[in-house]
């Protein structure tokens, strides 16, 4: 099926009126409004905001909806133009045709085999790839979950996993996303990996990726950080690729889950927050033993010493 995206550009001052008028045509609106992004930067997930969003014009907004080919686009356009003009709203309106199959699959062209660290390679499910000697391959269909290996935080965490995990270790993956880090752990020879995420969609995708990679020793479940993790287990390696504020919130609770000499890999940290995470983990009884950075992102590795 073909769809048409009707996209209206307006000033932030007119946004509410534009939304009200467009909702008369279709209630499924997509709104791009960056006016309050700066004041929310330090909230929990602010660290993952893309630079293009930070640099966007805060006085300009965009409102879109999508109409299937069976709907009359001309009528919708005429209605919007008449109402905007009558209300004295300055606007620009554009229409773009979108094929449903193209819409669903176009993003795939951006994902190619990607080498991480010394041996790890992420290969999209739909790509042909012949591994070189010694390479460890994980095939990914990221779906709706975060973690394909393209983001600096995932690469940093995976490199430290490769460095610190020993064959036969049991592994805890907190905030697993697509499951990519647990899959790498399985391919590197862990005894088993317990992966958790607060998002059920992420857990579903992670389970599908684990099955596709033939890694039955990876188990994925829903949990708010450590809440659903078995308190009787002691993990030799744990990793959390989240953000600084969540790592800090988790810090007081993590030590009981770590075996003596275990390592905790913390990623998803912007440079400016690295000292805050270090302070929280140190206060929780862990010792910083390693770190690395890429672009503005940092990974910290802690050891549980008794």
Secondary structure, DSSP 4 states (H G I P E B T S, - for coil): -EEEEEEEEEEGGGHHHHHHHHTTT-S--EEEE-TTTGGGTTSTTGGG--HHHHTS-TTEEEEEEEEETTS-HHHHHHHHHHHHHHTT---EEEEEEEEHHHHHHGGGGG---EEETTTEEEEETTS---PPTT-EEEEE--TTSS-SS-SHHHHHHHHHHHHH--TT-EEEEES-TTSHHHHHHHHTT-SEEEEEES-HHHHHHHHHHHHHTT-TTEEEEE-STTTTS-TT--EEEEEEES-HHHHHHHHHHHGGGEEEEEEEEEEEEEGGGHHHHHHHHHHTT-EEEEEEEETTEEEEEEE---
